């Protein structure tokens, strides 16, 4: 599960790799649940050839029925196995409110030394990650629109790198890092296609660097 990630700092890098204009203001670079970050979606009601749009939203999905935004502490990741039925996510899943979450890296705890050491995980080729997600729109009690998003996760038990993380005995999970040539497929997929895309996209090679001096491990 990913509760901490690094967004894209340079606007030109954002444009180059995601083909969208980054949000003008608000998105943070170092993100935890409840922080404002950027996500990319198809423009609602726009022609198919219209460019995708990047928006600011809370990291942690806020469903329309939530009384406030504190739920982001629990909804920053959505399990692919239960996303269609869990109340927090099922509306966004049913409506195929797919998004891509741009990230330079994610952070996961490495317990191989017997204590948790943060691992900086990024693409092995140096390009930014495009993480599969869902977005939602919530209205505050004052009627203000608030966007939010969650990262989708799958089992990591057989992944050569991601199975190494999290506490021994805990279930191994990982976010879905999409290959760039599948970005549009994910953004335009209907609900019946969504699970197949998550589980059958080819893996993007990743590398991990511990917070203590070491050599990166490539997988």
N, C-alpha and C positions, 0 to 999 in steps of 0.2 A: 504494500500500500504506500502511496506517495503523499506525504503531508507537507513537503518542503521542496520547492523547485526554484530555478533561476530563469527569469524571463529574458527577452531579447533587449539589450540595452541600446544598440545602434539602430537608428531608424532605417538607414540604407540597407543594412543586413536583413532587417525585417522585410523590406520591400523586395529585395533580391530573391529571397528564398521562399516567400509566401505569396508574392504578387499582390499584396494588399497594402494600403496606406495605414500605418499604425495609428492607434487612437492618439488624439492631440495631447491629452494630459490625463493623469490619474493613475495609470498603471504603474505598479511597482516592479522592481527587478528581482528582489529577494522576497519570495512569496510563501506565506503560510495560510491555513484556512481562515477565511474572513477578510483577507487582503484583496485589494483590487488588482486584477491582472487583465491581460488582453486575451480575447478568443476570436476566432474567425468563423463566420457562418455564411451561408447563401443569403442574399438579400431577399427578404420576404416580399412577395408580390412583384418582383422584378423579372424581366425576361431572362431566359436561360443563359443568354450570352452576356448578361450583366456581370461585372466583376464581383468577387466575394467582398464582404465587408468585415472590418475588424472593429470590435467594440470592447469597452471596458465592462468588467463584471466581477462579482465576488467569487473568490475561489472557495467553492462549496455551494452546491445547488440549493436554491431556496424555492421550494414548490409554491404554487399559487395560494395554497391553503394555509401556509405557515403564518403564525401571528407576528413573527419578527425574523430577524436574520441570524439569530444565535444558532440556528440549525446548521449553519455552515461548518461548525466544529465536528459534525457527524457525517456530512454529505460531500466531502471533498473527493471521495472515490466511490464508484458504483461498480459492484460485482456484475460481470456479464451474465452469470448464472441466475441472478435474481432481479436484474434491473427492470424486467418487464412486469414484475408483480409487486415490487416494493413501493409503498405509497409515495415515498420521497421522489422517486424517479420515473414511475410508470407513465405519467402524463407526458413527460418530455420524450420518453422512448416511443410511446404510441404515436406521437406526432412527428417522429423522426427529426427532432430538433438537434441535429448533429452539429458538432463544431470541431475545430482543430485548435489545440492549445499550443502556441509557440513557446519553446523552451530551449535554453542553452544546455541545461543539465537538470537532473533530478538528484535528490539525496536520499540514501537509504542507510540504515544501521548495519554495519558489518560486525558480527559477533564471533568471528573465528578466533580472535585472541582471548575470548572469554568475557569481554566487555564491549559495549557498543561504541564503535568508531564510525563517524559519518563517512560515507563513501560518495564521492562526486562521480556521477554516472553520465556519460555523454556519448554522442555518436563517435565512432572510431575514425570517421573521415573528416571530423571537424565541423560538419554542417549542423545547423540547429535541428532540434527535434520537433516533429509535428505530432502531438499526442491526441488520440481519439477521445472525444468528449461529447457531453450533452450540455445544452444551455437551457435556461428558463427565464421567464420574465415574471417578476413579482411586483405588486403594487403596495407601497407603504401605506400606513393609516392616513397619511396626508395626500395620498393619490399619486405619489411620485413613482415613476417606473424604475425598477432596480433589476439589472441583468445579473445572472450568476451562471456558473458552470461547474461541471464535475469531470474528473478523469475516469475513463472506463478501465477496468482491470480484468485480467485473465489469470489462470494458474501459471505459476512460474516453476513448478516442481521439476520440469524437464528442460528448463532454459539453462544453458551452460554458465551464464553469469548471474542472472537474477535469482536463481535458486540459492545463491550463497548468502543472501541477506535476510534480515529479520532474526528474531530470537529463536534459538533451537527449540524445536517442538511446535512452533507456530506455523500456520499455513503459509506457503510461499506464494506471493502474488506479484504481479507486475502490471504497469500501465502498458498500453498498446502504442508503440511508436510506429506510425504509419510511414511506408515508403512514399516519397514525394509524388510518384506517379499514381498513387491511390488516393490522394487528397480529394480530388473532385468526386471520385467514386463514393467516398465516405460522406461527403457533404450532400450528395444527391440521392443516396440510397433510401429506399423505402423500408419500413420496419421489417418486412419479410426477408430482406437481404442483410440486415444489420449484423446479426450474429455471425453469419458466414464470413463477412468482411473482417470482423474482429479476430476470428480464430484462424483464418486461412491466408491473411496477408503474410508475405515473406518477412522474415525477421530482418531488422536493420542491425548491422554489426555495432556493438556497443563497447565502450571501455570504461574502466573504473579506476579512480585514483583515491586512495585513502587520504584522510586529513593529515596523517603523519607522513614524513618523507618516504616514498616508495616508488617503484616503477609501475606504470599503468599495466593493467591486465587486459588483453584484447580477447574478445569472444565473438 
